[in-house]
Amino acid sequence: MTSFAFNDLVHALQKPAIPSASEPYWLYPLPEAEMILRYGLRPLTPAEQAIFPGLPLTLSIDKVRLMKPLASVPKARVGWIVWLAETYPAAYLLRLPGGATLPVPYNQMIWERVPSETAVTTLEDFRAQEQRQLAEAQKWRPDQTITTRGTRLSFSSLTEWIGGWQQLQGRAHSNDRYQKEGWHLQALPPEMIMAETDEMVLYQFLSLLKEDDALPPKGSRTNHATTPLVVAAHNRLTQLGAVPYRQHLQRKRLHQVLAAQLDNRIGKRPHIQGVDHLTLF
């Protein structure tokens, strides 16, 4: 008798009768009191009603982690923390990020309950995770060759990138050259700079950006393409235990001044015209 009653209940829930316009809609085939008595359902609290609006009764409401989402629902991912309401025995209603609800047959999804203080997944969390995964997939890997857009310049190291930059600097001034310089900067991944092991290459890279006017004026560098590259170069110098770039410039200038003074003091070797070399024979 109980089995027939339950089958009738399932059939009625799957194909509920269309309510008349004069009667309020009730998703259960039996009155509230009888549903509570027969199946142990309870009314939702005001906080639960905000999560599942329109759901009058439930057995329980929990936070769960999706272990195997329903394959036919593309907006459900493994690891999401979502709300799950057991509407009657072995029947569930899932609250997805963004507010959509999903009826869940018991044998098509797998989840595990998590503590009530666990934060549920939001659409913002999901979008941020997608961005992180995309950035991770696009990261440069060692020995990976990159080709600068609109050019034949290819590079797999910072040294090769510098060679390409110097080729562009050797071209005549034009809008085409400036555009390709911008593309060459955009093609350089910070990960390639962080993989550099020679501090002199890093110093050369920073000098080129400064001397070739690739850096924007101070105050306009926040979202510029060169900013993460310069930061990566300075960080890499620190990791290598090398002196900072400014200190390197100071030493270089001091060396140039001392070398000039030494040349003036000693004087240049006189050149003997008509004699390319001296010989004893």
C-alpha positions, 0 to 999 in steps of 0.5 A: 500500500505504501509503495503504491502511494509513493509511486502515485506521489512520484507520478504526481510530482513528475506530471503535476496537475495544472492549477486553476487560475483561482487556486494558488499553485501547490507543487505537492499532491497532498496538503502541507500537513499530510506531506509533513506527516507522511514524509517528515518534511518541514517548512523552510526558514526565512533564510532558506526561503531566500535561497530557494524561493518558492519551495514550501517544504524540505527534508533538509538543506545543506552545503555540498561540494560537487564531485560529479556534476550532471554532464548535461548541465554546462554551468556546473563544475567539479569542486563548486560549493552549492546549496542542496535541498532534499525536497522529499526522500531521494529527490533534490533541488540544487541551487547553482551560482547565479540563482538557477535551480536544478532538480537532481535525480539521485543517480546522476550526480555525486556530491559530499556535504561540507561544513555550514560555514564553507563559502558557496561558489559565486559567479565572480569566483567562477569567472576569476577561476577561469581567468586564472586557468586561462593565464596558466595555460598561456604561460610561457614554458622553457624552450617554447618559441614565440613569434612577434605578431606582424613580423618574422621575429622569433625568440625563445629567450630574453637574449633572442628577444633583445636581438629582435628589438635591436633589429626593429631599432635599426629600421627607419622611423615610421608608424609601422616600426612603432607598431611592431615595437609595441607588438614585440613588447606585448609578445615578451612574457614575464616568465621568460624574464624570470627564467634568465640566469645572466644579470648582464642580459637583464641590465641590457634589457632594462637599459634598452627600454630606457634608452629607446624611449620604450617606457611611458612617462612616470605616472602613466605606467600602471597599465602599460605593457612594459610595467610587468616586464620591468617589475619581473626584471628587477625581481629576477635581479634580486633573486640572482643576488645581483646589485639593483639596476640603478647601482649597476648604472652608477658603477658603469658611469663611474667606470667610464669616468675613471677610464676617461681620466686614465686615457687623458693621463696616459695619452694615446699611443702615437701613430707612425704613418706609413708603418703598419707594423714594426719588424726586426727583419 
